[in-house]
Amino acid sequence: MQGYAVRKKIAWFNPDSPEPYKISRTRIDNFLKCRRCFWLEERFGIKKPDSYPLTLNLAVDALLKKEFDIHRAKQVPHPLMRAYGIDAVPFKHAELDSWRHNFTGVRYLHPDTNLLVFGAVDDVWMAPHGELFVVDYKATSKADTPALEGSLGAQYKRQMEVYQWLLGKNGFTVSKTGYFVYANGKKDTEAFDGKLEFEITVLPCKGDIRWIEPTLVEIKACLSSDVISPKGTECEYCPYREAAGEALMRQESKGIKTKSNRKKIVKKHEEEPTTKKLF
């Protein structure tokens, strides 16, 4: 099928399969937002409409990675680290490119659920004693100073915590403190001149990974259930699905011509010709 109706995937979750089931950091967050939407996608491939790609954010991510990689190669602190008093250097590791890749990321097979959890980090910094700091790049353009508040900030914090948990499960010593490198596009410059200027802020974030493993157990129970999951209290898609379904059922019950029954009407018209206009 075309569009967003069904996700193209080799296999959705099969409760009878012994194979590990891949679950990304994003899909963990999807579960927390709305269990019904999560269940419909993972069991039947019925996904929510895709959002527009944040291409400007991706460009900022790519440029920041290049910039920090210069200091990673030399194993010296980035000026932002010095400016914010962070005693660290960009972490140099043979698997860093794989950790950064969206479809591989940092991985861990959770034995209690047989879920293969993965997430792609933006960066990792290392303190002199070997402790790692998870780092994530964010880009925005707002008048206020960027802060980790509200529902979006809570989502960012969960993202950071999953990465911290994954690296810890891979045998690394990980600090509870992570950092967001926040690029805020300026709107108060005199002219555009073909370039966008950013103000860079480093925001510390104290992580708490205790919620992750209990949530994985809940995710596995949700995936394994044949009973439709409850909708999220703040889900934007479930009310639309319900309203659209009810409207279509009313149309069908009244005999109103919908796309689904037009073929039947046309066939009947061919068998019983009439001068009345069908559509």
Stockholm file with secondary structure:
# STOCKHOLM 1.0

chainA/1-279         MQGYAVRKKIAWFNPDSPEPYKISRTRIDNFLKCRRCFWLEERFGIKKPDSYPLTLNLAVDALLKKEFDIHRAKQVPHPLMRAYGIDAVPFKHAELDSWRHNFTGVRYLHPDTNLLVFGAVDDVWMAPHGELFVVDYKATSKADTPALEGSLGAQYKRQMEVYQWLLGKNGFTVSKTGYFVYANGKKDTEAFDGKLEFEITVLPCKGDIRWIEPTLVEIKACLSSDVISPKGTECEYCPYREAAGEALMRQESKGIKTKSNRKKIVKKHEEEPTTKKLF
#=GR chainA/1-279 SS CCTTSBCCCSCCCCTTCCSCEEEEHHHHHHHHHCHHHHHHHHHHCBCCCCCCCCHHHHHHHHHHHHHHHHHHHHTCCCHHHHHTTCCCEECCCTTHHHHHSTTTCEEEEETTTTEEEEECCSEEEECTTSCEEEEEEEEECCSSCCCSCHHHHHHHHHHHHHHHHHHHHTTCCBCSEEEEEEEEECSCSSCCTTCCCEEEEEEEEECCGGGHHHHHHHHHHHHHCSSCCCCCTTCSSHHHHHHHHHHHHHHHHTTCCCGGGHHHHHHHHHHSCCSSCCC
#=GC SS_cons         CCTTSBCCCSCCCCTTCCSCEEEEHHHHHHHHHCHHHHHHHHHHCBCCCCCCCCHHHHHHHHHHHHHHHHHHHHTCCCHHHHHTTCCCEECCCTTHHHHHSTTTCEEEEETTTTEEEEECCSEEEECTTSCEEEEEEEEECCSSCCCSCHHHHHHHHHHHHHHHHHHHHTTCCBCSEEEEEEEEECSCSSCCTTCCCEEEEEEEEECCGGGHHHHHHHHHHHHHCSSCCCCCTTCSSHHHHHHHHHHHHHHHHTTCCCGGGHHHHHHHHHHSCCSSCCC
//
